[in-house]
Amino acid sequence: MQPTLIIWGELDRVFPLELAHRLKRHIGENAELVIIKNAGHAINAEKPKELCKYLKSFLIDPLPPQNGKSSNGNKTD
């Protein structure tokens, strides 16, 4: 399964924070949940710098190997 980044506003009234936790549990261990403090539903308008920071980190930073496999899924020995 592919890594998944979930970014959620702490004060979101459209989709309450509990839904973020449920979504993370549903996706599983490959999901990373980031909660943006003092942000509602429109994170891109309310906290654009924080949003970009987390997106950039997720898209550019290398993944750590998991269970003896490299980030590309190949076995490491």
N, C-alpha and C positions, 0 to 999 in steps of 0.2 A: 504494500500500500504506500502511496505517495505521502510525503510530509504535507501537513496542512496547517496553515496559520489562521487562527480565529482571532480577530481584533474586535473588541466590544467596548462600548462606552459604559462606564460605571453607572451613569445616571439615565441610561436609555429607557424611555417610557413606552416606546413602540414595541420593543422586544426586551422584556426585563432580563436582568443579569442571570437569573436562574436558568433561562434558556441557553445561555452561553455554556454553562456548566453541563447541562444535559447534552448539548451538541458535542462537546468535547468527549464526554463519556461514550456517546454513540459512535464517534469516529474512532476512538481508541488511542493507543499509545503514540501514534504518529501525529497526533494533533497537539499543537501548542496554542494555549489560550493566553492572550495578552489583554488585560483590562486597562483601559485608558481612564485615569482618574479625572473627575470633574468634566466628563464629556457625556453627551447624550447620544442620540441616534445619528447625528450628522458629524461623525468624527472628522471627516475630510474637511469640513468647514470650520469646526470648532478647535481642532488640535492637529492642523496639517503637518507641522514639523515632527510631532511624535509619531503620527501615522507613517510618514516617510521613513523615519528612523527604523521602525520595526519592519516595514516592508523591505527596505534596503538590506537590513541584517538578514532577514529570512531568505531573500533572493540571492545574495552575494556570498555570505559567509559559508564556509564548507560545513558539511554535516559530519558529526562524529561517527565513527564506525559503530554498528550495532550487531551484537550476537555473532562476532567473527566475520562480519561482512563489511566491505567498504561501502561508501555512500552510493556507489553505482550498482550495488547489489551483488558484486563479485565476492567470492569467498577470499578472506585474507588468511595467510598462513605464514 
